[in-house]
Amino acid sequence: MSSAYDQLLDAAIRHLEDLKAHGARNVVVSPETLRALSQPAKSFQFSFSNVQPAAQPPPVKPGVPTALDPRPSTLDPAKAAAFAALRERVLASVKCAHLASSRKNVVFGVGNPDARLMFVGEAPGADEDAQGEPFVGRAGELLTKIIQATGLQRSDVYIANILKCRPDTPGQAAGNRKPTSDEMATCIPFLHEQIDLIQPRVLVALGATAVEGLLGKTVGITRLRGQWHAYRGIPLMPTYHPAYLLRNQAMSEKRKVWEDMLAVMEKLEMPISEKQRRFFQK
């Protein structure tokens, strides 16, 4: 097969993966495309216009089971292609040679490319490095619960990190380390491109390293959390990293993170129940 065909095929696969992550459960394929697929690869002329998101299903009635997600993807094919191209550049990057040589997987990011809400963490840990997805360890499980407490699902938001590779830990069998300033400066342009493509309405920076990477501020997270900042005109809320809550189980600390999330929900004009407002209050 030609390299051009391979590139188009890979971009198509990435596009379909993004649709699936965004909630799509099927796609509409034209009869012309089906006929073309039955031909030898060399004669197949692929176009992103051949694949369209599924049509909006009828409203789901309470108590009536359905196999369709009521929120199908509306991701623009051009945006999907741009995301796929960025992903390929990130996966192939060896800008930090020492991290590229020690990583198991590049951790690009996960979620809805049209998300209104985006979370940014520090860097992949051992679990994330092994699976190639951000926030899949214990801290990731807690982040998922925080997201669900707002009424959203993990697939509704986008999650990424300042670094796409796990910081190496020479001589250590386990554990993580904070990214260096040089590592962050080298990798942050990839995150900038992701944010520019996603264009979220609100960013949440998880922990001091995320704040440093996005805003250049090295002030402690305790002094920054709970206060709105701006990243390129996008409202940004710093809050504690979920790993901090795993180390400090105090109800008061959980309440601080939840207050930050309530502020985020208000900024996004999301409905907030009285029960949600009272979470973690004595």
C-alpha positions as CSV (number, residue, x, y, z in Angstrom):
1,M,0.0,0.0,0.0
2,S,1.1,3.6,-0.6
3,S,2.2,5.7,2.3
4,A,-0.6,8.2,1.5
5,Y,-3.1,5.4,1.9
6,D,-1.5,4.3,5.2
7,Q,-1.7,7.8,6.5
8,L,-5.4,8.2,5.5
9,L,-6.2,4.8,7.0
10,D,-4.5,5.7,10.3
11,A,-6.2,9.1,10.4
12,A,-9.6,7.4,9.8
13,I,-8.9,5.0,12.7
14,R,-8.0,7.9,15.0
15,H,-11.1,9.7,14.0
16,L,-13.3,6.7,14.8
17,E,-11.6,6.3,18.1
18,D,-12.3,10.0,18.9
19,L,-15.9,9.5,18.0
20,K,-16.2,6.5,20.3
21,A,-14.5,8.4,23.1
22,H,-17.1,11.2,22.5
23,G,-20.0,8.8,22.9
24,A,-20.8,7.7,19.4
25,R,-22.0,4.1,19.1
26,N,-22.4,3.9,15.3
27,V,-21.6,5.9,12.2
28,V,-23.5,6.4,8.9
29,V,-21.6,5.1,5.9
30,S,-22.8,5.9,2.4
31,P,-23.5,3.1,-0.2
32,E,-20.7,4.6,-2.3
33,T,-18.3,4.1,0.5
34,L,-19.4,0.6,1.1
35,R,-18.9,-0.2,-2.5
36,A,-15.4,1.4,-2.4
37,L,-14.5,-0.7,0.6
38,S,-15.1,-3.8,-1.4
39,Q,-12.5,-2.8,-3.9
40,P,-8.7,-3.4,-3.6
41,A,-7.0,-0.8,-1.4
42,K,-5.1,0.9,-4.2
43,S,-8.4,2.0,-5.9
44,F,-10.1,3.2,-2.7
45,Q,-10.2,7.0,-2.4
46,F,-10.9,7.9,1.2
47,S,-12.4,11.1,2.4
48,F,-13.4,12.1,5.9
49,S,-16.7,13.3,4.3
50,N,-17.4,9.5,3.7
51,V,-17.9,9.0,7.5
52,Q,-20.5,11.0,9.3
53,P,-21.6,10.9,13.0
54,A,-24.8,9.0,13.7
55,A,-28.0,11.0,13.5
56,Q,-29.5,12.3,16.7
57,P,-31.6,9.5,18.2
58,P,-35.1,10.2,19.5
59,P,-35.4,11.3,23.1
60,V,-34.9,8.4,25.6
61,K,-38.1,7.7,27.6
62,P,-37.6,6.9,31.3
63,G,-37.7,3.2,31.9
64,V,-37.2,2.3,28.2
65,P,-33.8,0.6,27.7
66,T,-31.8,1.7,24.7
67,A,-28.4,0.6,23.3
68,L,-27.7,4.1,22.0
69,D,-26.0,6.9,23.9
70,P,-28.4,9.9,23.9
71,R,-25.5,12.2,23.2
72,P,-23.9,11.1,19.9
73,S,-20.7,12.7,18.7
74,T,-20.9,15.9,16.6
75,L,-17.1,16.1,16.2
76,D,-16.1,18.0,13.1
77,P,-14.1,15.8,10.7
78,A,-11.5,18.6,10.2
79,K,-11.0,18.9,13.9
80,A,-10.7,15.1,14.3
81,A,-8.1,15.1,11.5
82,A,-6.2,17.9,13.3
83,F,-6.4,15.9,16.6
84,A,-5.1,12.8,14.8
85,A,-2.2,14.7,13.3
86,L,-1.3,16.2,16.7
87,R,-1.5,12.8,18.3
88,E,0.8,11.3,15.7
89,R,3.4,14.0,16.4
90,V,3.2,13.5,20.1
91,L,3.5,9.7,19.9
92,A,6.6,10.1,17.7
93,S,8.2,12.8,19.8
94,V,11.7,12.1,21.2
95,K,12.3,15.8,22.3
96,C,13.2,14.6,25.8
97,A,15.5,11.7,24.8
98,H,15.8,10.4,28.4
99,L,12.1,10.2,28.8
100,A,11.5,8.7,25.4
101,S,14.0,5.9,26.2
102,S,12.4,5.0,29.5
103,R,8.7,5.3,28.7
104,K,6.4,2.4,27.9
105,N,3.7,4.6,26.4
106,V,3.1,8.2,25.4
107,V,0.1,9.5,27.3
108,F,-1.6,11.8,24.9
109,G,-4.9,12.5,26.6
110,V,-8.4,11.2,26.8
111,G,-12.0,12.3,26.6
112,N,-14.3,14.5,24.6
113,P,-12.4,16.8,22.1
114,D,-15.4,19.1,22.2
115,A,-15.5,19.2,26.0
116,R,-16.5,22.4,27.8
117,L,-14.4,21.3,30.8
118,M,-10.8,20.2,30.6
119,F,-8.6,18.9,33.5
120,V,-4.8,19.2,33.4
121,G,-2.6,17.2,35.6
122,E,1.1,16.9,36.2
123,A,2.6,13.9,34.4
124,P,1.9,10.2,33.9
125,G,2.7,7.9,36.7
126,A,3.5,4.2,36.5
127,D,-0.1,3.1,35.9
128,E,-0.6,5.7,33.2
129,D,2.7,4.9,31.6
130,A,1.6,1.2,31.4
131,Q,-1.8,1.9,30.0
132,G,-1.2,5.0,27.9
133,E,-4.1,6.9,29.4
134,P,-4.0,9.7,32.0
135,F,-5.4,9.3,35.5
136,V,-6.1,5.6,35.6
137,G,-4.5,4.8,39.0
138,R,-5.9,5.5,42.4
139,A,-5.8,9.3,41.8
140,G,-7.5,8.7,38.5
141,E,-10.3,6.7,40.2
142,L,-10.8,9.6,42.6
143,L,-10.8,12.2,39.8
144,T,-13.5,10.1,38.0
145,K,-15.6,10.1,41.1
146,I,-15.2,13.9,41.4
147,I,-16.3,14.4,37.8
148,Q,-19.3,12.1,38.3
149,A,-20.3,14.0,41.5
150,T,-20.8,17.1,39.3
151,G,-23.3,15.1,37.1
152,L,-20.8,14.6,34.3
153,Q,-19.1,11.5,33.1
154,R,-15.4,11.0,32.4
155,S,-16.3,10.8,28.6
156,D,-17.9,14.3,28.8
157,V,-14.6,16.1,29.8
158,Y,-11.1,16.0,28.5
159,I,-8.1,15.0,30.6
160,A,-4.5,15.6,29.8
161,N,-1.1,16.3,31.5
162,I,1.6,18.9,31.3
163,L,4.0,16.0,30.3
164,K,3.1,13.3,27.9
165,C,5.8,10.9,29.2
166,R,6.4,9.6,32.7
167,P,9.4,11.4,34.3
168,D,12.1,8.8,34.5
169,T,13.3,7.5,37.9
170,P,16.7,6.1,37.5
171,G,17.7,3.7,40.2
172,Q,14.2,3.5,41.6
173,A,11.9,0.5,41.4
174,A,8.8,2.6,42.1
175,G,7.7,6.1,42.8
176,N,7.3,9.3,40.7
177,R,9.1,12.6,40.5
178,K,8.1,16.1,39.6
179,P,8.9,17.2,36.0
180,T,11.8,19.6,35.7
181,S,11.3,23.1,34.3
182,D,13.1,22.1,31.1
183,E,10.9,19.0,30.6
184,M,7.8,21.1,31.1
185,A,9.0,23.8,28.7
186,T,9.8,21.2,26.1
187,C,6.5,19.3,26.3
188,I,4.0,22.1,27.0
189,P,3.5,23.2,23.3
190,F,1.7,19.9,22.7
191,L,-0.7,20.7,25.5
192,H,-1.2,24.3,24.2
193,E,-2.2,22.8,20.8
194,Q,-4.7,20.4,22.5
195,I,-6.3,23.3,24.4
196,D,-6.4,25.4,21.2
197,L,-8.2,22.5,19.4
198,I,-10.6,21.7,22.3
199,Q,-11.4,25.3,23.2
200,P,-12.9,24.4,26.6
201,R,-14.9,27.0,28.4
202,V,-13.2,26.1,31.7
203,L,-9.8,24.6,32.7
204,V,-9.1,22.9,36.0
205,A,-5.4,22.7,37.0
206,L,-4.8,19.8,39.3
207,G,-2.0,20.6,41.6
208,A,0.9,23.1,41.7
209,T,2.8,21.6,38.8
210,A,-0.1,22.0,36.5
211,V,-0.5,25.6,37.6
212,E,3.2,26.2,37.0
213,G,3.0,24.7,33.5
214,L,-0.1,26.6,32.4
215,L,0.4,29.9,34.2
216,G,4.1,30.0,35.1
217,K,3.2,30.6,38.7
218,T,5.3,28.8,41.4
219,V,3.2,30.0,44.3
220,G,1.9,27.1,46.5
221,I,-1.3,25.5,45.5
222,T,-2.8,26.3,48.9
223,R,-2.6,30.0,48.1
224,L,-3.9,29.7,44.5
225,R,-6.8,27.2,44.8
226,G,-10.3,28.5,44.9
227,Q,-9.4,31.7,42.9
228,W,-10.1,32.2,39.3
229,H,-7.2,32.8,36.9
230,A,-7.0,32.9,33.1
231,Y,-5.1,30.9,30.5
232,R,-5.3,32.6,27.2
233,G,-8.6,34.1,28.1
234,I,-10.0,30.7,29.4
235,P,-11.1,30.7,33.0
236,L,-8.8,28.5,35.0
237,M,-9.5,27.0,38.5
238,P,-6.5,25.6,40.4
239,T,-7.3,22.9,42.9
240,Y,-5.6,20.2,44.8
241,H,-4.4,17.1,42.9
242,P,-6.5,14.0,43.7
243,A,-3.3,12.4,44.9
244,Y,-3.2,15.0,47.7
245,L,-6.7,13.9,48.9
246,L,-5.5,10.3,49.0
247,R,-2.7,11.4,51.3
248,N,-4.9,13.7,53.4
249,Q,-8.4,12.3,54.0
250,A,-9.6,15.2,56.1
251,M,-13.2,16.2,55.3
252,S,-12.1,19.8,55.3
253,E,-9.7,19.2,52.4
254,K,-12.3,17.3,50.4
255,R,-14.7,20.2,50.9
256,K,-12.1,22.6,49.6
257,V,-11.8,20.7,46.3
258,W,-15.6,20.4,46.1
259,E,-16.0,24.1,46.6
260,D,-13.6,24.6,43.7
261,M,-15.8,22.2,41.6
262,L,-19.0,24.1,42.6
263,A,-17.4,27.3,41.3
264,V,-16.6,25.4,38.1
265,M,-20.1,24.2,37.8
266,E,-21.5,27.7,38.3
267,K,-19.1,29.1,35.7
268,L,-20.4,26.4,33.2
269,E,-24.0,27.3,34.2
270,M,-24.6,23.7,35.3
271,P,-27.5,22.9,37.6
272,I,-26.5,22.4,41.2
273,S,-28.7,20.6,43.7
274,E,-28.9,21.4,47.4
275,K,-27.5,17.9,48.0
276,Q,-24.4,18.8,45.9
277,R,-24.0,22.1,47.7
278,R,-23.9,20.3,51.1
279,F,-21.3,17.6,50.1
280,F,-18.6,17.2,52.7
281,Q,-20.2,19.7,55.1
282,K,-20.6,18.6,58.8
